Amino acid sequence: MSSLARVRSLLRRVAVRRLCPPEVLAAMQRSAEADNAKREQDDRNRARVEALVRSGEPILLELGAGDRRRKGWTTIDLAADSDLCLDLSCPLPFPDNCIDGIYSSHVLEHFAYPEPLRGLLAECRRILRPGGFFSAAVPDVRPYLEGYFHPEGFDPAVRCLYRPAYHYHSAIDYVNYIAYMDGHHHHMFDEGNLTVILTQAGFDAVRMREFDPSVDLEERRHESIYALCTKPA
């Protein structure tokens, strides 16, 4: 930047400070700080992805892991303490065909169908190596529907543990609990639609699976169904 351009830029900043109300200036400052923080996070994510790919080691990703850590897995979440702080509704910053496996637990239901859920699954398929696996746990809606039709056999103390989402007036609120989860849930699954959605996303050998203690959360076992599939070789 030339000296004249720097002077003009300085004059513009001075003029803005004099003419703008303090609250506008504060909002502009917060916006600039957020932009800087995002650029820094993007740089960290890019460096970590490049290091993973360069390592030549198998790459296993856990989507929406929160603060969970497991040896050999790279975690992805909006939480700043995850290995990669990423918005899963955006394209994943990995090259094609570089990931060996992807796991998600109680993540897919947070995405509306068809979009952005189909977009997320397409990204997972894109980055998986041929033969790589995609494994998912999602809420099992069946007990809540059964609770609506047979409320005498439904125990909300076991099934409705997230209190902000539970507002009981009648048995339909058992269904409302799992369907909306205080605004966090956007799509529900059973064995039929889960396998169809994964098949339509281009995965192969789609099947339901049993609880796997090596990856699945014991505390969510009673409320989950599980699926496993692969990217075509």
C-alpha positions in Angstrom: 0.0 0.0 0.0 1.4 3.4 -1.0 1.8 6.2 1.5 -1.1 8.1 0.0 -3.4 5.0 0.3 -2.4 4.5 3.9 -3.3 8.2 4.7 -6.6 7.8 3.0 -7.4 4.6 4.9 -6.5 6.3 8.2 -8.7 9.3 7.4 -11.6 7.0 6.6 -11.2 5.2 9.9 -11.1 8.5 11.8 -14.2 9.7 10.0 -16.0 6.5 10.8 -15.1 6.8 14.5 -16.3 10.4 14.6 -19.6 9.9 12.7 -20.7 6.5 14.0 -22.6 6.0 17.3 -20.6 4.1 20.0 -22.9 1.1 19.7 -22.3 0.8 16.0 -18.5 1.1 16.5 -18.7 -1.7 19.1 -20.7 -3.9 16.7 -18.1 -3.3 14.0 -15.3 -4.2 16.4 -17.1 -7.4 17.4 -17.6 -8.3 13.8 -14.0 -7.7 12.9 -12.8 -9.8 15.9 -15.2 -12.7 14.9 -13.8 -12.5 11.3 -10.3 -12.7 12.6 -11.1 -15.6 14.9 -12.7 -17.5 12.0 -9.7 -17.0 9.8 -7.4 -18.2 12.6 -9.6 -21.3 13.1 -9.7 -22.0 9.4 -5.9 -21.8 9.3 -5.7 -24.3 12.2 -8.1 -26.7 10.6 -6.2 -26.5 7.3 -2.9 -27.3 9.0 -4.4 -30.2 10.9 -6.0 -31.7 7.9 -2.8 -31.4 5.9 -0.9 -33.1 8.7 -3.4 -35.9 8.9 -3.2 -36.6 5.2 0.6 -36.3 5.0 1.0 -38.8 7.9 0.0 -41.7 5.8 -1.7 -43.3 8.9 -5.4 -44.4 8.7 -7.7 -41.5 9.3 -10.8 -42.1 11.4 -13.3 -39.2 12.0 -15.9 -38.9 14.7 -18.6 -36.3 13.8 -20.2 -34.3 16.5 -18.0 -35.8 19.2 -18.3 -32.9 21.7 -15.6 -33.3 24.3 -15.3 -37.1 23.8 -11.8 -38.4 23.0 -10.8 -41.8 21.8 -7.4 -42.9 20.7 -6.9 -43.1 17.0 -9.9 -40.9 16.2 -10.0 -37.3 15.0 -13.0 -35.4 16.4 -15.1 -32.8 14.5 -17.5 -30.5 16.2 -18.4 -26.9 16.6 -16.9 -27.0 20.0 -13.6 -25.2 20.1 -11.9 -28.0 22.0 -12.5 -30.6 19.3 -9.6 -31.6 17.0 -11.3 -29.8 14.0 -13.8 -27.0 14.7 -16.1 -27.3 11.7 -19.7 -26.6 10.7 -21.0 -30.0 9.4 -23.5 -28.2 7.1 -20.5 -26.9 5.1 -18.2 -28.8 2.8 -15.6 -30.9 4.7 -12.0 -29.6 4.1 -10.6 -33.0 3.1 -9.4 -34.2 -0.3 -11.4 -37.0 -2.0 -10.8 -40.6 -1.0 -8.6 -40.0 2.0 -10.6 -41.1 5.1 -10.8 -44.7 6.3 -13.8 -44.5 8.5 -16.4 -42.0 9.8 -18.6 -42.4 12.9 -21.4 -40.3 14.2 -23.5 -40.7 17.3 -26.8 -38.8 17.6 -25.8 -36.3 14.9 -27.8 -37.0 11.8 -31.1 -36.2 13.4 -29.9 -32.6 13.9 -30.0 -32.1 10.1 -33.2 -31.5 8.1 -34.0 -33.8 5.2 -33.4 -33.6 2.3 -31.0 -30.7 2.9 -28.6 -30.3 4.6 -28.6 -34.0 5.6 -28.0 -35.3 2.0 -25.2 -32.8 1.6 -23.5 -34.0 4.7 -23.8 -37.6 3.6 -22.5 -36.8 0.2 -19.4 -35.1 1.7 -18.8 -38.2 3.9 -19.0 -40.4 0.9 -16.7 -38.1 -1.1 -13.9 -38.1 1.4 -14.0 -41.8 2.3 -11.6 -44.1 0.6 -13.2 -46.8 -1.6 -14.2 -49.5 0.9 -14.1 -47.0 3.8 -17.0 -47.3 6.4 -19.6 -45.0 7.6 -21.2 -45.9 11.0 -24.0 -44.1 12.7 -26.1 -44.2 15.8 -29.4 -42.2 15.8 -32.3 -42.0 18.2 -34.8 -44.8 18.0 -38.2 -43.2 17.6 -40.2 -46.4 18.1 -40.4 -46.5 21.9 -41.8 -42.9 21.9 -44.5 -43.9 19.4 -45.3 -46.9 21.4 -45.5 -44.7 24.5 -48.2 -42.6 22.7 -50.3 -45.6 21.9 -49.6 -47.4 25.2 -48.6 -44.7 27.7 -49.1 -47.1 30.7 -45.9 -48.8 29.6 -43.8 -45.7 29.0 -41.4 -44.3 31.6 -40.5 -40.7 31.0 -38.0 -40.8 33.8 -36.0 -43.2 31.6 -36.8 -42.0 28.1 -37.1 -38.2 28.6 -33.9 -37.2 30.4 -33.3 -33.9 28.6 -35.6 -31.7 30.8 -35.7 -28.6 28.6 -37.3 -30.7 25.8 -39.9 -32.4 28.0 -43.2 -30.6 28.5 -45.9 -33.1 29.4 -49.6 -32.4 28.8 -50.6 -35.7 27.2 -49.1 -38.8 25.7 -48.4 -37.0 22.4 -45.6 -35.1 24.3 -43.6 -38.2 24.4 -43.4 -38.0 20.6 -42.9 -34.2 20.7 -39.9 -34.8 23.0 -38.0 -37.0 20.6 -39.2 -35.3 17.4 -38.2 -31.7 18.4 -35.8 -32.0 21.3 -36.3 -28.4 22.3 -35.6 -27.3 18.7 -32.5 -29.4 18.2 -33.9 -32.3 16.2 -35.0 -31.9 12.6 -35.4 -35.5 11.3 -36.4 -38.8 12.8 -35.4 -42.3 11.9 -36.4 -45.9 12.0 -34.6 -48.9 10.5 -36.4 -48.5 7.2 -35.8 -44.9 6.4 -32.2 -44.9 7.8 -31.1 -47.7 5.5 -32.9 -46.1 2.5 -31.4 -42.7 3.1 -27.9 -44.2 3.3 -28.4 -46.3 0.2 -29.7 -43.3 -1.8 -26.6 -41.4 -0.6 -24.5 -43.8 -2.6 -23.3 -46.1 0.2 -22.9 -49.9 -0.3 -23.7 -52.9 2.0 -26.1 -50.8 4.1 -27.3 -52.7 7.1 -28.4 -52.3 10.7 -25.9 -53.4 13.3 -25.8 -54.2 16.9 -24.5 -52.0 19.7 -20.7 -51.9 19.6 -19.1 -51.1 23.0 -15.8 -50.1 21.3 -17.5 -47.0 19.7 -21.1 -46.6 20.9 -22.1 -44.8 24.2 -23.5 -47.2 26.8 -25.7 -44.5 28.2 -27.5 -44.1 24.9 -27.8 -47.8 24.2 -31.5 -47.9 25.3 -32.5 -45.1 22.9 -30.5 -45.8 19.8 -30.5 -47.7 16.5 -27.3 -48.4 14.6 -26.4 -48.6 10.9 -23.2 -49.5 9.1 -22.3 -49.1 5.4 -19.3 -48.6 3.1 -18.2 -46.6 0.1 -18.3 -48.7 -3.0 -14.8 -50.1 -3.8 
